[in-house]
Amino acid sequence: MHPKKIFEGVYDVDGKIATLNSTPGKRAYSEELKIADHKEYRLWNPYRSKLSAAISIGLRNFHFKNDNKVIYIGAATGTTASHISDIVINGRIYCIEMSERNMRELVKVCELRPNMLPILADASEPNSYSDYIETCDVLYQDASAREQAKILLSNSKFLKKGGYAYFVIKSQSIDISKKPKEVFEAELKTLENDFEVIERMGLEPYDRMHLFSVLKKK
Ligand SMILES: C[S@@+](CC[C@H](N)C(=O)[O-])C[C@H]1O[C@@H](n2cnc3c(N)ncnc32)[C@H](O)[C@@H]1O
């Protein structure tokens, strides 16, 4: 079977979402590798990555391009970031992560993938890394922090005007006593002066705790 293109750099390989492996023969985590049409693909498990879950469910907006600069907040051990690295193959991803433990794993992935740059920092203090980051086309945030919208706003200075933010909101990290829907609405409201919400979706059946949103910077 021939892989079918879903978005730039994203393919359907035998019914599964995948990216073209920019480091053939090497894995970034425990993902499955698959050869199709003499090329090696990395299967992108929607249970392990919210971006893959959103694509599986039918995400309409996908703005990652081959030469894009991306700031990724909450890169963890690099699971999703490694697939974005396959997509923005001539671009760069600035991976912000505050956990030293996750950073140790992330650095190993970045050593294999020269377009991924690890930055150990708290994203609520963007001035601590502003010297290392250029203006980005896309911002991706999946950080299990208390003030997620506030973190996004303070990092939006790295995003170009008209650029896109992929904002994953985890209600449980914000306020466990409130209904998730209330938390999602309040977070998006905080952003309304600076961003237009162009798409939003739940991630069931892959994940029940998050809202996945796509925003455009005004
Ligand atoms: C759910 S994980 C991210 C998973 C990752 N996005 C993926 O799909 O591969 C959330 C991450 O956000 C990080 N995080 C939480 N608050 C942060 C902050 N203020 N600055 C930087 N990283 C933060 C956590 O350490 C954790 O690794």
The ligand as a Tripos MOL2 file, in Angstrom:
@<TRIPOS>MOLECULE
LIG
   27    29     1     0     0
SMALL
NO_CHARGES

@<TRIPOS>ATOM
      1 C1          1.8980   16.1820   29.3010 C.3       1 LIG1
      2 S1          3.6060   16.5020   29.3250 S.3       1 LIG1
      3 C2          3.9440   16.9240   27.6650 C.3       1 LIG1
      4 C3          3.9520   15.7740   26.6870 C.3       1 LIG1
      5 C4          4.5360   16.1850   25.3560 C.3       1 LIG1
      6 N1          3.9320   17.4100   24.9090 N.3       1 LIG1
      7 C5          4.3780   15.1490   24.2570 C.2       1 LIG1
      8 O1          3.3010   15.0730   23.6510 O.co2     1 LIG1
      9 O2          5.3540   14.4570   23.9710 O.co2     1 LIG1
     10 C6          3.6670   18.0590   30.1100 C.3       1 LIG1
     11 C7          5.0830   18.5870   30.3040 C.3       1 LIG1
     12 O3          5.0180   19.9700   30.6550 O.3       1 LIG1
     13 C8          6.1050   20.2460   31.4920 C.3       1 LIG1
     14 N2          5.8520   21.5340   32.1470 N.ar      1 LIG1
     15 C9          4.8820   21.8370   33.0520 C.ar      1 LIG1
     16 N3          4.9690   23.1170   33.4340 N.ar      1 LIG1
     17 C10         6.0000   23.6630   32.7540 C.ar      1 LIG1
     18 C11         6.6000   24.9510   32.7280 C.ar      1 LIG1
     19 N4          6.1180   25.9510   33.4760 N.pl3     1 LIG1
     20 N5          7.6780   25.1390   31.9270 N.ar      1 LIG1
     21 C12         8.1750   24.1390   31.1740 C.ar      1 LIG1
     22 N6          7.6530   22.8850   31.1600 N.ar      1 LIG1
     23 C13         6.5830   22.6490   31.9320 C.ar      1 LIG1
     24 C14         6.1510   19.0510   32.4290 C.3       1 LIG1
     25 O4          7.4090   18.9260   33.0700 O.3       1 LIG1
     26 C15         5.8570   17.9160   31.4570 C.3       1 LIG1
     27 O5          7.0330   17.3410   30.9600 O.3       1 LIG1
@<TRIPOS>BOND
     1     1     2 1
     2     2     3 1
     3     2    10 1
     4     3     4 1
     5     4     5 1
     6     5     6 1
     7     5     7 1
     8     7     8 2
     9     7     9 1
    10    10    11 1
    11    11    12 1
    12    11    26 1
    13    12    13 1
    14    13    14 1
    15    13    24 1
    16    14    15 ar
    17    14    23 ar
    18    15    16 ar
    19    16    17 ar
    20    17    18 ar
    21    17    23 ar
    22    18    19 1
    23    18    20 ar
    24    20    21 ar
    25    21    22 ar
    26    22    23 ar
    27    24    25 1
    28    24    26 1
    29    26    27 1
@<TRIPOS>SUBSTRUCTURE
     1 LIG1         1 GROUP 0 **** ****
